[in-house]
């Protein structure tokens, strides 16, 4: 996510895929979950047994650990695939921490964080009872480099020595032999695995939560067909996979030993995942909670403003709503290569003119959006440092904006065009654009709206050649830290001229680039977070964007669902902890 164009091209897609299925935003339900507490929902202590039904809008396609682009080990996938590390399965801020999973610790770096060593726990087994070894993890990672298994997180291609040219174990090497391994992953014995990196990466333990780190037994690998029955290392195994993940049925893996897994509780005996459902239908079924839907939840559908209004008058339903926050920022992006946005005073004037109250209302109201003045999300894990360089109050400061426009040479105001999406997503949509238009109009800035369908919208805003000077955008991170949030947006070495470019300002400041490198060397995440926060504040002085709001996610669960835990890593309830009895 930090230092290559490959990484930059992928991270935004991941961020959007995890939470946006609900129409809100990327990996995202005041309830008991609001502050990160556990919501018991149904009365009584959670017990083992029963069937949990998962009602989803999007199918869990490509159910292969090499092809999944998941955040923090994923949701449904993390029931089947264990990884070297995983997210801490606790609510709120505590859930942003990395903890061991298959490994005994979160990794042991060398002095400059260019080498990471892991030791596997004893007693780990696949669903067929065979031992899980370091060679299985090495092979699982290697196959994720194969072109026919593309789709997963790209960090290792950029970070591992030789990763940029490695093509996986299926393709023949220069000597014509298949099965070539990646030499920068070393397995000196069955329980030890060592990763050799091209450069310091203090956040490597976060990357080790990705499903590419799930073990795959080479003898059971069927290539592109492996997704039909991947070999489980987690508490559940796949017994049915219909229509490329549209219907998944999981049952207990008898060889999963809870003594080796402190994170997953695995209460239900069976998990039935049904996808391809309309979001309104999902929420209606959960609200009604009849039959099997009483023990149901959703992993990808949030409540909208209208649904929340209806639920607000029903105390019983309101008690079944969980609140989640995922590291995500919606903002106005400037391209200083385009006039008049090359003038800092013009950018500052717009920053003062924005009415965040109207923007929040357009995003669904204060229950679904929180005003933002920083690019980093308001979470300690990211390094959040409070600042407001252009204080506009709750409703904007048009007079200050007019004064700045006059200083910029526009005493009579100016006319600009704002690119936005036509998708009804309440993030980059017409409602948000109109709120910006109305606020800037009070400052003498006439805003013409250029609404384009999603594909065209993304192509334009992510193009170095054709990017406009003024557009709506959004960003979410693959793990809760400042690196994957700031580096793709502000590291000049990540400017992509022949593909998707996320550095909207095309900022290439040697001092910023150097600070990113220095922070990457830190393995102390608290120290790194403080540096990321300071860097965010420093970059913010340049008015290269206008942070608008951070989304909030609301999810409804069936009346018999209990032990709902929502972390600030994913923003959604953790299926691995849910019980239905």
N, C-alpha and C positions, 0 to 999 in steps of 0.2 A: 504494500500500500504506500510505500514511501519512495523508493528510489529508482523505479523503472516505469516506462510507459505501459508495460504489460500490467503492472500492478494497478496503476491509475485507471486503466480502462475497465478493470473489473470491480473495484471496490464500490463504486456508486451503484452498479447493478445489484450487488449483494445487499447493500443497505436498503435499496428500494424493495427488493423482493421479499424481505423478511417481514416488514411491517405494513407495506402499502396495500396488501391484499384487502385490507379493510377500508381503503379509501382514505386512511389517515396519514400514514407515513411509513417505516422500515423494519427492524426485527421485532411491534407492540401489542390487565385490564386494570365514599372515601372510605372511606370504607376501610376494612381491615387491611387491604392491600396497598393503600395509598402511601403510607410511610414505610412500607416494606414488611408489614406484619403478616402473620399467617391468618387467613380467613378460613374458619372451620366450616362455614356454610351449614351443612347438615349437622345435627346434634350428635354428640358422642365422639369418642376417640376413633381415629382411622384404623380400619382393620383390613386384613388381606382377603381377597376374593372378589367375585363379581366381574362384570364386563363394563369397561369404560368405552363409551362411544365418542368419537371425535368427528365433528361436523365441520368440514373445511370448504372454502371457496376454490382454492387452487389445489390441484393434484400434487401428491408427493412424488413427482416424476424423477427419473434418473436415480433410483434408490441404490446407488453404488457409492461407497465412501470416496472414491476418486473423483466423482462427478458432482457431488453435492457442494454447494457453496452455502455453508451454514454459519451462524454466529454462535460462538461459545459452545460448540458441540451440537448445536441444533436443538430441536424439540422432539419430534417423533424419531428422527434418526438416532438421537442419543440414547434411545431405549434399546437399540440394536448394536450400535457402534460405540465402543469405549475407545478413548484416546489417551495419549501419554499424560496430558493434563486436562482439566475441565474447569467449568465455572463453579464457584462455590454455590451449592444449592440452598441459599438462604435469601430471605426477602430484602428488598431495598438495597442500600449501599453495600451491605455485607456481601451481597451477591455479585459484586463487581470484581471480587478477588479470584485469582487463579489458584487452584488446589490440585494435588496429585490425583490421577485416575488410575491408569495402568502402572504408572511409575510410582516409586517410593517417595519422590519429592517433585518439586516443580522444575528441576534441572539444576545442574552445577556448571556454571560458566568458568572459562579460563579467565586470566587477568583482564583481557581486553574484550571479552564477550564475543569472540569470533569462534569459539568452540563450546558446545553444550553437551553434557553427558547425562544420561538417564539410566537408572537401574529399574528393572521391572519387579513388581511384587511377586512373591512366591504363590503358587497355587492357581495361577490364571489359566482358564481353559476356554476353548471354543465350544460351540453348541454340540459338537460330536464327541466332546470329552478329550480331545487332543490338547496338549499344552500350547499356550501362546508364548512364542519366543521373540527375541529381538529381530531375528531374521524375518519374521512375519510382518513386523512393523516396517522394516526397511523395504520389503517387497511391496507392501501396501502403498508406501510413498512413491516408490519407483514407477508403479503402474499408473499413478496419477499424472505422470509426464507424457503418457501415450496420447497421440492425437485423437484416437478413437474414444478416449475416455475424458475428453476435455470438459470443462465446466466448473471445476473446483477452484478453490482459492489459489492464486498464482504466486504467493510469497516465496515458496521454496525455489521456484524457477529463477527468481531474482537473487535470493539470499545464499543458496548453497553453492559451493565451489563446483563449477562445471554444470550447474543447473541450467544455464542459459542455452547450452547446446545439447543436453541430454534429451533423448527422444523416447525413453521408456524401455521396458524389457522385451517388448514384442518385436521391435524393429532391429534389423541386423546392423551391426556396427561396421566400421571400415574394413574389418577382416572377414565380413560376410556372415559372422555368427550372431545368432539371436541370443537373447537373455543377458545382454550386457548390464552390469550393475552400475550404480552411481557411487563412485569411489569416495565421495565426500560424506557418505553415511557408512560408518564402520561399526561392525558388530563383533567385538573381540570374544564374546561368549554369549550364551543363550539368554542372559538377562541384562546385558549391557549394550547400549546403543549410543554412538557419538556422532554429532553433526558438526561439520567443518564449514564455516561461513566465509563469504568473500569480504565481509566488513562487520564491524560491531553491531550487534542487534540485542539490546537489553530487553526488548519485549518478546524474545523468542518463546518464553513460556505461554504467552497468549496465543501465538501461532500454533503451538502444540495442542491446542484445543480443537483445531480444525479436523474434520473427518478424514482428511488425507492421512492422518496419523493413526487411523484405525488399522489393526492387524488384518492381513489377508493371507490365508494359507495358499502358497503357490500351487499346490496340487489340486486345489479346489477352484482355481481361477478359471472362469469361462469367458474372459474378455468382456465384450459388450453385453453378453447375456448374464453376467454375474449379478446384475441388479434384480433378476427374477428370483434368485434365492441367495442373497449374500450370507456368508457364514457369520453368525452372531458371536460377539464377544461381550454383549450386554445382557441385561436381565430378560429380554424377550427375543424371540426368533420369528422370522417371517414365515407364515404358513400359507398365505395367499397374497398375490400381487396381481390385480386385474387392471387392464387398460393403462399400463404404465403409471401405476401409483394412484389411480382414481379410487380404487378400493384396496386397502391393505388390512390384513388381519394378522395380529401378533399374538403369540402365546408364550408362556414361560419357557425360558431356556433352562433346562434342568441342571446344567453344569455351571451356571452363574453362581458364584459364591458371594453372598452379601458381606462376608468377612473381609473380602478384598475391595469392597465398593462402599465407601462411607457416604456417597452422595445420592445414589438412587434408592428410593424406598420400594418401588415396584409393588404396590399394593394390589392392583387388579390382576385377576388371572388371565384376562383376555382384553385386548384393545382392538376395537373395530374402527378403522379410519375410513370415512366416506367423504369423498371430495366432489368437486364440480357442482356444488350447490349455490344457489343464489344467496347473497349475503342477507337480504331481508328475510328469506325463508329460514336461514340458520338462526337468526335472532328470534324469530317468531317461535320456532321449535323449542329453543332453549327457554324462552319465556313461558310457554305452555307446559313444558316438562312432562309430557304424557308418555307412558310406556317406557321404552328404552331411553328416550330423550331426557328422562329425569336424571340419568347417570351420564349426561353428555356435557361436552364443552367444545370450544373451538380454539384452534391454534393460530387462526389467521384472520378472524373477522371481528372488527371493533364496532361499538355502538356509535351512531351518528347523533346529531343534535335533536332531530325529531324523536328518535327512540328514547334518548335520555329524558326528554320532556315528558314522555308518557310514563316512563319508569319512575320519575320523580314523585309521582302521586301515589305510588304503590310501594309501601314500606317493605313488603315481602320480596318484591322484585329488586328493589334497591339494595337489599341486603345480599343479593347474589351478584352484585356488580363489583368487579375488582379494578383497581387503577394501576396503570404501569407507566413508567417513564424509561425511554430508551434514548441513548445519546444521539440527538438529531437536531439540526438547525435549519430553519427555512429563512431565506434571505434574499435581498436584492443584490445582484452582482453587477459590477461595473467593469467595462473593458476600457482602460485608459488609452488604448491605442486608437480609440474612436472619439472624435470631437463631439460635444464639448466636454466629455468625461475625462479628457487629458488634463483638465483644470481641476486641481484639488478643491478649490472653493465651490465649484459646481457640485462635486460629490458631497462636500460638507453641507451645502445648502439642502440637498435632497435628504441627507441624514437628519437634519433638523426638522424638515417639513413633514416627515412620515408620522402618521397618526397610528400608533400601535394598538390603541383601543379598537379602532375600526377594523384593523387587520385581524386582530384576535376574534372579533365578532364574525368576520367573514370566514374564519377558519373553524367556526362552530361554537365560539363562545369560550369563556374562561374555564369551563370544565374540560375542554379539549385542546386548549392552547394557552401557553404562558408567554408573555412578552419577553423579548430577548434584546439585550444591548451588547452581548459578547458573542463572538463566533463559537467559542467552546460551549458545550452544554453546561448547565448549572449542576455539575456533579464533581465531587472532589477527585474521583478516579481520573477524570480527564485533565485535572489541573485547573479547574474553574477559578478564575480570579476576577472579581467584580470590577467592572469599569463601564463608564458611559462617557465617551469622549465628546459626544455631541448631544447633550441632554435636551431632549425635546418634550419632556414630561409625558403624560399619558396620552395627550391628544395632538402633539406636534407643536412646533414653534414657527409659524409661518413668517412672523416679523423678522426673526433672526435669519431665516432662510432668504428673505428678500434682501436683507443687508449684505449677505454674502454674495448673492447674485450680482448686486450692484458693484461690489469689489471685484467680481470676476469679469465685469464688462457687460453685464446684462441687466441694466437698470429697468428695462421694460419687460423683464422675464424672458423666457425662451420656450421653445417647443421641442419635445423629445418623443421618441417612440419606445414603448416597453413591450418586449417579447414575453409572451406567456403561453401556457398550454391550454387547450380547449378541454382537457380531461377534467371531469368533475371530482377532483381529489382534495380540494380545500387546502392545497399547498402551493401549487403553481397555477392555479385555475383562474377563470374569469372573475370570481368573487374577490380573490386577493388582489388581482390587478386593478379592479375597479376601486377598491379601497385605497390603493396607492394613488391612483389617478385623482380621486376626489381630494385627498389630502394635499397633494402637490399643487393642485389647481388653486388652493387658497394662498399659496406662496408665489403665484404668478408663473407657475410652470405648467404649460399645457402638455398633457400626456396623451399621445395617440396610442391606442392599444393594438398590438399585432398578435392575435391569437392563432396558434397553429396546432394541428393535431400532434399527438405525443411524439411520434417518430420524427417528424419534421422539426418540432420544437427542440428535441434532444440533439439532433444533428447540427442545428444552428448554434445552440449555446455551447456545444462541446467542440466547436471547430475553431482552430486558430485563424484560419483564413476568412471565414464568414461570420464569426461571432459578432453580434451587435454590441453596442456600447452599454446597453441597459436591459436587463432581463431578470426574471424570477428564477431562483434556483433553490437547491436543498442539498444537504449532505448528512450522511450517517456513517458511523464507524463500525468496523468489523469486531472490534473489542473495545472495552472502556478504558482508553488511554488517549493522551494527546497526540501521539504519533500518527495513527491512522486518520486523525481528524485534520490536523494542520498541514502535514507534509504534502499530501496530494494536491492541496489547494494553493500552497504558497512556496513550495520548493521549486526553484527555477529549473532544476535538472529534470523535473517531471513534466515540463511543458512538452506536449505531444503535437508535432506539426503534421503528422500523417494519419491521425486517428482521433480518438476521443480525448480531448484535453480538458482537465478539470481545474487547472490553474487559470481561472477566468480572467484575472488581472494580468496574466502573463508576467507575474512578478519574478524577477531573477536577481535577487539581492544577495551578493556574496556573504554578507553578514548573517542573513536569515539562513542561507544554506549551511553555513558553518555551524550555527547554533543547533540546527537540526542534527547535524553529524555528532556534535558533542553530546546532545541529549541521548542519542541512540546508544552511546557507550555506557549509559547508566543502567545498572541492574537493580538499583534501589528505586522502586516505582514511586515512592513518595517524593524522593528528590527529583525524579524525572517529571512528575506531575507539576511541581512548583516551577520548574523551568518552562514547561509547556504553557503554563498560565501566564508567565511573564512574557513569553514570546507572543502569545495571543494579544496581550495588552499592547505590546510594542507595535505589532503589525496593524492593530486597530486604529492607531493614530493616523494612518495614511488614508482612511476612508475608502478602502478598496471594495467594500460591500456595506450593506445596511442589514444587520441581523434583525429579523422581524419577530419570530416566535419559535418556541420549542414545543412540539406536540405532546399531548397527553393521551394515553390509550385507555379505553374503557371496554371491558369484556364481561359478558354475561355467562353464567354457568348454570347447569341444570340443578334442580332443587336437592338432589341427593349427592352432589359432588362436595367433597370436603377436603381439608388440608390444602387449600389454594395458597401457593407461595409465588410471589412475583418479584423478580430481582430487577435491579437497574441495569443489568447486563443485557437482558432480552426485552424487558418491558411486557412480557406475556407470562401467563401462569405456567409453572413448570410441571409438565405431564409426569415426570418421573417421581413426583412427590404426591400426586393426587390419589385419593381413595374414593370408593363409591359405596363402602359399607361401614 
